[in-house]
Amino acid sequence: MSLTNSCDQEPLKDSADDFLTRKLNRERHGVGQKSIKRAVEKYGGNIEQQYDKETCLYR
């Protein structure tokens, strides 16, 4: 599975090395990334997240 998002600034990461949302209502945002991570782990997959400063994309 491949996921690519764009953002103007390098995303912040939490202690688990997951990207954090910058949206104000954090209870309602950032759920998509968590859902993807759970599904990938459930089926024995692997997640690698990185941010490319040149293209302003994180994958």
C-alpha positions, 0 to 999 in steps of 0.5 A: 500500500502506498499513501502520499500526502502534501503539506506546506511544512514538515510534519511534526512526529510523536514519540511513536514516530507517527506524523501529527495533525496540525488541524485545530480539532485534533479529536476529529483529525488524524484518524485516517493515518491511525486507521491505515496503520492498524490495517497494515499491522493487522495484515502483517504489513510494514509502514515507513513514513518520510517527508521530502522537503523538495516536493513537500510530500510525505509518504 
